[in-house]
Amino acid sequence: MTEETPGFEERPDVPSGATPDDAESKAATSSNSEGAAPAGDGAADAGLVAQLDQVRTALGERTADLQRLQAEYQNYRRRVERDRITVKEIAIANLLTELLPVIDDIGRAREHGELVGGFKSVAESLETVAAKMGLQAFGKEGEPFDPTIHEALMHSYAPDVTETTCVAILQPGYRIGERTIRPARVAVAEPQPGAQTVKAEEATEAAGDDKENGGPDEG
């Protein structure tokens, strides 16, 4: 049985050539390192959060850029399509405008009974193609005169009209859709000067007679 020496404390193994003070210093350094580890982890987490925020910001900016580019592209496509349709309409209108004199000749030949044989077939085919391209004739006798679509070549007065009226169509007008490529050339008639005054006086006299007679008979 080994007797313990009073007052003896066990010390950690000390390497050869090292003093006890060196061992205690190493143990203290190890303890301090273990205590500082959580602080290092917190700094790393903060750095990751900052990087994540930067990535989110960059992603938002790139998404906004993509949406803006997409909107600009859609506007560009609509503008190109609109311009394409406009150019097509202008080209068709120019072509049909050049053909109007020929169509006028066909109309005059039809009025004089000269549209016969092969000429009739060719003329009708031309009119059919022009109609498919959107050409529409307008202008009728008896319709009110409209300076936006009519061109007055002759002027007269008539007692049987109450407003400026187209009394003869000298040359039909043509339009493509809402675009007028030639106004209708017409002869117009206006109410006879003084006719409205006479009619107003007659109406006044008739109303006075009815009042003197006690008004119109009741049924």
C-alpha positions in Angstrom: 0.0 0.0 0.0 1.4 3.3 -1.1 1.2 6.1 1.2 0.1 9.5 -0.2 2.3 12.4 0.5 0.3 15.1 2.2 -0.1 18.4 0.3 0.8 16.8 -3.1 -1.4 17.9 -6.1 -1.5 16.2 -9.4 -0.4 18.3 -12.4 -1.0 17.5 -16.1 1.7 15.7 -17.9 4.3 18.2 -19.0 6.4 17.4 -22.0 10.0 17.0 -21.5 11.8 20.3 -21.4 8.7 22.3 -20.6 8.1 24.0 -17.4 4.8 23.8 -15.5 4.2 27.5 -16.3 4.2 26.6 -20.0 1.6 24.0 -19.5 -0.7 26.4 -17.6 -0.3 29.0 -20.3 -1.3 26.5 -23.0 -4.3 25.4 -21.1 -5.4 29.0 -20.6 -5.0 29.7 -24.4 -7.1 26.6 -25.2 -9.8 27.8 -22.9 -9.9 31.3 -24.4 -10.1 29.8 -27.9 -13.1 27.7 -27.0 -14.8 30.8 -25.5 -14.2 33.0 -28.6 -15.7 30.5 -31.1 -19.3 31.6 -30.8 -18.4 35.2 -31.6 -16.7 34.0 -34.8 -19.8 32.1 -35.9 -22.0 35.2 -35.3 -19.8 37.3 -37.6 -20.0 34.6 -40.3 -23.8 34.5 -40.1 -23.9 38.3 -40.4 -21.7 38.2 -43.5 -24.0 35.5 -45.1 -27.1 37.6 -44.4 -25.4 40.7 -46.0 -24.5 38.7 -49.1 -28.0 37.3 -49.3 -29.5 40.8 -49.2 -27.1 41.9 -52.0 -28.2 38.9 -54.1 -31.8 39.7 -53.5 -31.3 43.3 -54.5 -29.4 42.3 -57.6 -32.2 39.9 -58.5 -34.8 42.5 -58.1 -32.9 44.9 -60.3 -32.4 42.3 -63.0 -36.1 41.3 -62.9 -37.2 45.0 -63.3 -34.8 45.3 -66.2 -36.3 42.2 -67.8 -39.8 43.4 -67.4 -39.0 46.8 -68.8 -37.3 45.2 -71.9 -40.3 42.9 -72.4 -42.7 45.9 -72.3 -40.5 47.8 -74.7 -40.4 44.8 -77.1 -44.2 44.5 -77.0 -44.6 48.2 -77.8 -42.2 47.8 -80.6 -44.1 44.9 -82.1 -47.4 46.7 -81.9 -45.8 49.8 -83.5 -44.3 47.7 -86.3 -47.6 46.0 -86.9 -49.5 49.3 -87.0 -46.9 50.8 -89.4 -47.2 47.7 -91.6 -50.9 48.0 -91.9 -50.7 51.7 -92.6 -48.2 51.2 -95.4 -50.3 48.5 -96.9 -53.4 50.7 -96.8 -51.5 53.6 -98.4 -50.1 51.4 -101.1 -53.6 50.0 -101.9 -55.1 53.5 -101.9 -52.5 54.8 -104.3 -53.0 51.8 -106.7 -56.8 52.2 -106.7 -56.5 56.0 -107.2 -54.6 55.4 -110.4 -57.3 53.0 -111.6 -60.2 55.4 -110.9 -60.1 56.9 -114.4 -60.4 53.4 -115.9 -63.3 52.6 -113.6 -64.9 55.8 -114.7 -64.6 54.9 -118.3 -66.2 51.5 -117.6 -69.1 53.3 -115.9 -69.7 55.6 -118.8 -69.5 52.7 -121.3 -72.1 50.9 -119.2 -74.4 53.9 -119.3 -74.2 54.1 -123.1 -74.7 50.4 -123.6 -71.1 49.9 -124.9 -70.1 47.4 -122.3 -70.4 44.2 -124.3 -68.4 41.1 -125.3 -64.9 40.6 -124.1 -64.6 44.2 -122.9 -67.6 43.6 -120.5 -65.9 40.5 -119.0 -62.6 42.3 -118.5 -64.3 45.3 -117.0 -66.4 43.3 -114.6 -63.3 41.4 -113.5 -61.5 44.6 -112.8 -64.4 46.0 -110.8 -64.5 42.7 -108.8 -60.8 42.9 -107.9 -61.1 46.5 -106.9 -64.1 45.7 -104.6 -62.1 42.9 -103.0 -59.4 45.4 -102.2 -61.9 47.5 -100.4 -63.0 50.1 -103.0 -66.5 51.4 -102.3 -68.4 53.9 -104.5 -70.7 56.4 -102.8 -72.9 59.3 -103.8 -76.7 59.3 -104.5 -79.1 61.8 -105.8 -81.3 63.4 -103.1 -78.9 63.0 -100.2 -77.8 66.1 -98.2 -74.7 67.9 -99.4 -71.7 67.1 -97.2 -68.6 69.2 -98.0 -66.3 66.5 -96.4 -67.3 63.9 -99.0 -68.9 65.9 -101.8 -67.5 68.3 -104.3 -70.0 70.7 -105.8 -69.4 71.4 -109.5 -72.8 72.9 -110.3 -75.1 75.0 -108.2 -78.8 76.0 -108.6 -81.9 76.8 -106.6 -85.0 74.6 -106.2 -88.3 75.3 -104.5 -88.8 71.7 -103.5 -85.7 71.3 -101.3 -85.4 72.4 -97.7 -81.6 72.2 -97.5 -78.6 72.0 -99.8 -79.1 68.8 -101.6 -77.3 66.7 -104.2 -79.6 66.7 -107.2 -77.2 65.0 -109.7 -74.1 62.8 -109.3 -71.7 63.8 -112.0 -68.9 61.5 -110.9 -69.2 58.9 -108.0 -66.9 59.2 -105.0 -64.8 56.3 -103.8 -63.5 55.3 -100.4 -61.5 52.5 -98.8 -62.9 51.8 -95.3 -63.1 55.2 -93.7 -60.5 56.8 -96.0 -62.0 58.9 -98.8 -59.8 58.7 -101.9 -62.0 60.8 -104.1 -65.1 62.9 -103.2 -68.3 62.5 -105.1 -68.6 65.3 -107.7 -72.2 66.5 -107.7 -74.6 69.2 -108.7 -76.4 70.8 -105.8 -79.5 72.8 -105.3 -80.4 75.1 -102.5 -83.8 76.3 -101.3 -85.3 79.1 -103.4 -84.5 82.5 -101.8 -87.5 83.7 -99.9 -89.2 80.2 -99.9 -88.5 79.7 -96.2 -90.0 83.1 -95.4 -93.2 82.3 -97.4 -93.6 79.0 -95.7 -93.1 80.5 -92.3 -95.8 83.1 -93.0 -98.1 80.5 -94.3 -97.6 78.4 -91.2 -98.2 81.4 -89.0 -101.4 82.3 -90.8 -102.7 78.7 -90.5 -102.0 78.7 -86.8 -103.9 82.0 -86.5 -106.9 80.7 -88.4 -107.0 77.6 -86.1 -107.0 79.8 -83.1 -109.8 82.0 -84.3 -111.9 78.9 -85.2 -111.4 77.6 -81.7 -108.6 75.2 -82.6 -108.6 72.0 -84.6 -111.7 69.9 -84.4 -111.4 67.3 -81.7 -112.2 63.7 -82.7 
